[in-house]
Amino acid sequence: MKGVRSGRLPGERLLLVDRDPDCPAFRELGGLAEVVTEEAEWSEFLAAWLPGASAADRLVPTPWAPHLLSDWLTDALGARPMAPPRGWRLPYEVAVESTLFLSAAAWTCPATCVEPAHCPALHGPRDWDLGDLIEEFARGRGYRPVVFRLLHLAGGVSAISVREIAAAMELLRPLTQAQVLVGTTSRCHAAVNAIQIFTFTPRAVKS
């Protein structure tokens, strides 16, 4: 909101989505002129919204949400979830059901960190990009990587371009068989899932 009102994001409108009409974001921001609220389940909203979204739109997932883009790809492609590969050799690697949460940081980062090139926790250069590490790891294990990168907008808020989401779907839709590693990642923290794409094409049977 500060970015919109300061002119850094001129003309932008915020669409807040939550299944709880009494959630804190609705209560605090719902009456503002720049904000529209919609009561919906996140996954259901995403499936309905993405096909008509503009390429210039951006998605800001909450850090506490499920891995929404992986769930969306799985449903849209008719894919099957798989257990993601382990052994990343990162400071933080924790599996919660079928999602693997990764961090290149061995410390607790502030929620609004903009991930500068000079890391304030290290007091030195940040010489990694977790998105690049995920892509390299995926290819080394025989997966096709699809990495959605959260890029800083303003005020410590990061977002994913709808153009990038659409490009990922265009890449995967023609595939008839593939193991895909899906990551939603900032430069330091990520959620990772694996999915199996398999399209069965029936063959004519001679009588």
N, C-alpha and C positions, 0 to 999 in steps of 0.2 A: 504493500500500500504506500509506503514511503517513497518507493521508486516511481510509482505512478504519479503521485502528487508533486514530487520534486522535478518532474520532467524527464527523468532518465528513461522512463517507459511511457512516453506520451500516448494518450488515447487508449491505453490498455484497459481491459475490463477483467475483473476477477470473478470466476465462476466457482463457488465453493460447493462441494458435494459431500454429503454424509447421510447415513440412514437415520441418524438421530436428530430430529428437528430442534432439540434443546442442547446440541453440542456447543462447546465454548466458542468455536469460530463463528457459528451462526449468531450466537448471542452478542458477541463483541463487534462483528463486522456486518451483520446482515442488514442493518439499516442504512448503510453508506451508499452514496450514489454510484460509486464505481463497482459495487459488488452485487452479484446475483447469486442466490442460493437455490440449491436443488436437493430435495430429499430423495435419496436413492442408495442402493447398495453400490459400492465402488465398482465391482466387476461388471454388474449389469449396466451401469452408466457408461463405463468405458466401451463396452461392446456396442452400445447404441450410438455413442457420441463420435467415435473415431471415424466411421465411414463418411460422415458429413463434415468433419473438422477441416478447417483451412490448414494448408501447409505452414502458414505463419503462426498457427496456434502453438501453445506450449503446455506440457503436462507437468505439474508439480506434485509428485507423489509424497505423501506423508512418510516420514521415516519409520512409522510404526505400522504401516499397511502391510498386507501380504504382498508377495511379488506379483503385482497386478499385471505387468506386461508379459511375464511368462505365462500366467494363467490365461491371458487373452490370446496369445499365440497358440497355446495348446488347444483351446476351444475352437479358434478360427480355422486352424489347420487340421483339426481332427487328429491331433498327435497324442502320444501317450507319455505321461511323465515317467522319468527314470531317476534313479539315485545319482546325484552329481558326483563326479570324481573327487577323491580326497587327496591329501598329501601336497598341499599348496606351499608349505614352508613359509607361511606368513605368521605374524605375531598373533593374529586372531583368526580362528577357523572353527565355527560352531554351526552344527546342523540342527535345524528345527523342522521336523517332518521332512518334506522333500526339498526344502530350501537351505542352501549353504550361505551363511553370512561370513564375509571376509573383511579383514582390515589390514592395511599395510602399516598401521600405526600401533605401537605397543603401549599407548597411553590413551586417556580419555580426551577426545576432542570436543570443543564447544559446538553446540548444534548449528550455530550460524557461521562457522569457519568458512572463509572463502578459498581455502586451500592455496595460499600464495606460494610463489616459487621459493621464498625463504620461509621455512616452517618456524612459527613462533615457539613450538614445543621443543624442537631440536636446536633452535638458535643457529640454524644452518640451512643449506639448500635442501629443498625437497627434490630428490633425484629419482623419483618414481612416478608412474602414472598407472593406477591399478587397472584401468581399461586396457592398456597395452599388455600388461601382464596376463590378464584373462584371455585375451586373444592368442597370445603366444602359448599359454598353457593348453588351451583348447585344441589348437592345431597339433601340438605335440602329442596329445592323447587321441587324435583321430576324430575330434568333434569339429563341426562347422560353428564358428563363433558368431553370435549376434549380441553385440554390446551396445546398450543404450546408455549414452553418456550424459550425466547431469552437469550442465554448465551454469556458472554463476550468472544470475540476472541482476540482482540488486539486494542490498541489505542482508546478505548471507543466505538468500533464497536461490536455489538452483532449479533448473527445469530441463526437460527433454523436448526437443523439437518434434512436432507431429510429422514434419518432413522426414526425419530420421526413422520414425516408427513406420511410416508408409513404405520407405525404402527397404526396411527389413522384411516386411510382408511380401513385397515384390521379389525379393531375393529367395524367399523360402517357398512361396506358393507353387512354383513349377517343379519342385523336388518331389520325387516319388519315394525316395528312401534316403534317410540321413539321420545321424545323431547330432543334435544341436545343443550347444551350451549357450544359454541365455543369461546375460548379466545386465543388471541395472546398477550403474556404478558412478560414483564421483571419482576423483583422483586418488582417494584414500580408502573408501569404504564401498562395499558391494553386496548385493544379493544375487545368488547364482542358482539356476535350476538347469536340469538337463531334460530334453524331450526327444522322443523317437518319432520321426515322420515315416510312415509306411502307407503307401497307397496301393490297394489291391485292385488290379485290373483284370476282370474276368476274361477268360479266353473262350472262344467258341468251341464247343464240343461236337465232334463229328458223330453223326448218328449212323 
